[in-house]
Amino acid sequence: MTIQCKVVSLTYLNTKTLAVCLQAESDFDFLAGQYVLLDLGDSGKFPFSIASMPTGNNQFELHLGGISDQSALLAGVKYLQSCFEAEHLVKVGAASGNAWLRDSPSPIVLIAGGSGYTYTRSILQAALHQDPDRYLTLYWGAYTESDLYEHDYLTGLTKEYTNFHYIPVTEMASAHSVTRQAKLLDVVYQDADFLALPDVYICGRYEMVQSASRYLESQYEGSLTLYSDALS
């Protein structure tokens, strides 16, 4: 099924990440953690995790990352800009994916590698909305601090929700870094309280997700519940 959407706004979150706010012209239902196929004209269709939580108003947000002069997405971004300026509708496929937020009393561990943050962002927002007292930890790993384009937003959430913990991890760090300089999974394995049997939601490079799955399965003998469309 294809849904026609109006481009409400286009906002650069950093030099290579574009937030696209869309308004569906008909009923559009999705679950936190699902993704859509976005039709970018001649560039083709691209899958993007929905970066916002369901609100029931048929409006949702996508984050297009890795945009550069050499990016395959560049022509698609220009297509979106032209649709926005001309008020043309864009086509979006129905929401897909099985790694959506479950209704559970368990703590949550979110593991986001790079642009996989958009997947965890939707789950984070929905989980905090549903149960502000639920214990929730987000590990977001990137190459440099500038890649953590919503660092201030997440830091602000930690002040608003005392049970939410945000751990930024980068491979490169400055002298006055606000991040942990390490490999993302190394920090997760060292820090996360997996003995509390949290629900684990993970998104990032396919190899990273598979590696985390194998490690956690071997260490906790199947007692953990992992959610990722890369595992299906």
C-alpha positions as CSV (number, residue, x, y, z in Angstrom):
1,M,0.0,0.0,0.0
2,T,1.2,3.5,-0.9
3,I,0.3,6.6,1.0
4,Q,0.5,10.1,-0.4
5,C,2.2,12.6,2.0
6,K,2.8,16.3,2.1
7,V,6.3,17.5,2.9
8,V,5.7,19.8,5.9
9,S,9.3,20.8,6.6
10,L,12.9,20.0,5.8
11,T,15.4,20.8,8.5
12,Y,19.2,20.0,8.6
13,L,20.1,18.6,12.0
14,N,23.8,18.8,11.1
15,T,25.7,19.1,7.8
16,K,24.7,15.7,6.6
17,T,21.5,14.8,8.3
18,L,18.1,16.0,7.1
19,A,14.9,15.8,9.2
20,V,11.9,15.4,6.9
21,C,8.4,16.0,8.5
22,L,5.6,14.4,6.5
23,Q,1.8,14.6,6.8
24,A,-0.1,11.7,5.4
25,E,-3.2,12.6,3.3
26,S,-5.0,9.5,4.6
27,D,-4.9,7.4,7.8
28,F,-1.3,6.3,8.5
29,D,-0.7,3.9,11.4
30,F,2.7,2.8,12.7
31,L,4.3,1.4,15.8
32,A,7.4,2.9,17.4
33,G,10.4,1.2,15.9
34,Q,8.9,0.6,12.4
35,Y,10.2,1.9,9.1
36,V,8.9,3.0,5.7
37,L,10.0,3.0,2.1
38,L,10.2,6.6,0.9
39,D,9.9,7.2,-2.9
40,L,12.6,9.7,-3.9
41,G,11.6,10.0,-7.6
42,D,14.2,8.9,-10.1
43,S,16.5,8.0,-7.2
44,G,14.3,5.1,-6.3
45,K,12.8,3.9,-3.0
46,F,14.8,4.0,0.2
47,P,14.0,2.5,3.6
48,F,14.1,4.9,6.6
49,S,13.2,4.2,10.2
50,I,10.4,6.5,11.5
51,A,12.2,8.8,13.9
52,S,9.1,10.0,15.8
53,M,6.6,8.3,18.0
54,P,3.0,7.6,16.9
55,T,0.8,10.6,17.8
56,G,-2.4,9.7,15.9
57,N,-2.3,12.8,13.8
58,N,-0.9,11.1,10.6
59,Q,2.3,13.2,10.9
60,F,5.7,11.6,11.3
61,E,9.4,12.3,10.9
62,L,12.2,10.7,9.0
63,H,16.0,11.4,9.3
64,L,18.0,11.1,6.1
65,G,21.7,10.7,7.1
66,G,25.0,10.5,5.3
67,I,24.1,13.3,2.8
68,S,27.1,14.6,0.9
69,D,28.1,15.6,-2.6
70,Q,29.0,12.0,-3.3
71,S,26.0,10.5,-1.6
72,A,23.4,8.5,-3.5
73,L,20.8,10.4,-1.5
74,L,21.7,13.8,-2.8
75,A,19.4,13.6,-5.8
76,G,16.7,12.3,-3.6
77,V,17.1,15.3,-1.2
78,K,16.8,17.7,-4.2
79,Y,13.6,15.8,-5.2
80,L,12.2,16.3,-1.7
81,Q,13.1,20.0,-1.8
82,S,11.4,20.4,-5.1
83,C,8.3,18.7,-3.8
84,F,8.3,20.9,-0.7
85,E,8.6,24.1,-2.8
86,A,6.0,23.1,-5.3
87,E,3.7,21.5,-2.7
88,H,3.7,18.2,-4.5
89,L,2.9,15.0,-2.6
90,V,5.5,12.2,-2.1
91,K,4.8,8.5,-1.9
92,V,5.5,6.5,1.2
93,G,4.9,2.8,1.7
94,A,3.0,1.3,4.7
95,A,4.9,1.0,7.9
96,S,6.9,-2.3,8.2
97,G,9.2,-4.1,10.6
98,N,8.8,-6.4,13.6
99,A,11.2,-4.8,16.0
100,W,8.6,-2.4,17.4
101,L,8.3,-1.3,21.1
102,R,6.6,-4.0,23.2
103,D,4.3,-3.4,26.1
104,S,6.5,-4.7,29.0
105,P,7.4,-3.7,32.5
106,S,11.1,-4.7,31.9
107,P,13.8,-2.0,31.7
108,I,14.9,-1.0,28.2
109,V,18.4,-0.9,26.7
110,L,18.6,0.9,23.3
111,I,21.7,0.4,21.3
112,A,22.2,2.7,18.3
113,G,25.1,2.6,15.9
114,G,25.3,5.8,13.8
115,S,22.1,6.5,11.9
116,G,20.5,3.6,13.7
117,Y,19.6,6.3,16.2
118,T,16.5,7.1,14.3
119,Y,15.0,3.7,15.1
120,T,15.8,4.0,18.8
121,R,14.5,7.7,18.9
122,S,11.0,6.6,18.1
123,I,11.1,3.9,20.7
124,L,12.6,6.3,23.3
125,Q,9.9,8.9,22.8
126,A,7.1,6.3,22.9
127,A,8.5,4.5,26.0
128,L,8.9,7.8,27.9
129,H,5.4,8.8,26.9
130,Q,3.8,5.5,27.9
131,D,5.7,5.1,31.2
132,P,7.9,8.0,32.4
133,D,9.1,5.9,35.3
134,R,10.4,3.0,33.2
135,Y,14.2,2.5,33.5
136,L,15.6,3.2,30.1
137,T,19.2,3.5,28.8
138,L,20.3,4.7,25.3
139,Y,23.8,4.0,24.0
140,W,24.5,6.0,20.9
141,G,27.7,5.4,19.1
142,A,29.2,7.5,16.2
143,Y,32.6,8.4,14.7
144,T,32.8,11.9,16.0
145,E,30.9,14.2,18.4
146,S,29.4,16.2,15.5
147,D,27.7,13.0,14.3
148,L,25.6,12.9,17.6
149,Y,23.3,15.6,16.1
150,E,20.7,15.4,18.9
151,H,23.1,15.3,21.9
152,D,21.6,18.4,23.5
153,Y,18.1,17.1,23.1
154,L,19.0,13.8,24.7
155,T,20.9,15.5,27.5
156,G,17.8,17.5,28.2
157,L,15.7,14.4,28.4
158,T,17.9,13.0,31.1
159,K,17.1,16.1,33.2
160,E,13.4,15.7,32.6
161,Y,13.2,11.9,33.1
162,T,15.4,10.7,36.0
163,N,15.1,7.1,35.0
164,F,16.5,7.8,31.5
165,H,20.2,7.5,31.0
166,Y,22.1,8.5,27.8
167,I,25.6,7.3,27.1
168,P,27.2,8.9,24.0
169,V,30.2,6.9,22.6
170,T,32.6,8.1,19.8
171,E,35.6,6.5,18.2
172,M,37.3,10.0,18.0
173,A,37.1,12.5,20.9
174,S,38.4,16.0,21.6
175,A,40.3,17.2,24.6
176,H,37.1,18.4,26.2
177,S,34.9,15.6,25.0
178,V,31.5,14.9,26.4
179,T,31.5,11.3,25.1
180,R,33.2,8.0,25.9
181,Q,36.0,7.3,23.4
182,A,35.6,3.6,22.6
183,K,33.8,1.1,20.5
184,L,30.1,1.2,21.0
185,L,29.6,-2.5,21.9
186,D,32.6,-2.5,24.3
187,V,30.9,0.2,26.3
188,V,27.5,-1.6,26.2
189,Y,29.1,-4.9,27.4
190,Q,30.9,-3.1,30.2
191,D,28.1,-0.9,31.5
192,A,24.7,-2.3,30.7
193,D,22.9,-4.2,33.5
194,F,21.8,-7.3,31.5
195,L,21.2,-9.2,34.7
196,A,18.1,-7.1,35.1
197,L,16.8,-8.8,31.9
198,P,16.0,-5.7,30.0
199,D,14.3,-5.6,26.6
200,V,17.1,-4.8,24.2
201,Y,16.4,-2.9,21.0
202,I,19.4,-2.5,18.6
203,C,19.9,-0.8,15.2
204,G,23.1,-0.1,13.2
205,R,25.3,-1.8,10.7
206,Y,24.2,-5.4,10.0
207,E,27.5,-6.8,11.2
208,M,27.3,-4.9,14.5
209,V,23.8,-6.2,15.2
210,Q,24.8,-9.8,14.4
211,S,27.9,-9.5,16.6
212,A,25.9,-8.2,19.6
213,S,23.3,-10.9,19.2
214,R,25.9,-13.7,19.2
215,Y,27.7,-12.2,22.2
216,L,24.6,-11.6,24.3
217,E,23.1,-15.0,23.4
218,S,26.3,-16.8,24.5
219,Q,26.7,-14.7,27.7
220,Y,23.1,-14.9,28.9
221,E,22.0,-18.2,27.4
222,G,18.9,-16.9,25.7
223,S,17.4,-15.2,28.8
224,L,17.5,-11.8,27.1
225,T,15.0,-10.5,24.5
226,L,16.6,-8.8,21.6
227,Y,14.6,-6.8,19.0
228,S,16.1,-5.8,15.6
229,D,14.9,-6.2,12.1
230,A,18.4,-7.2,11.2
231,L,17.8,-10.4,13.3
232,S,14.6,-11.4,11.5
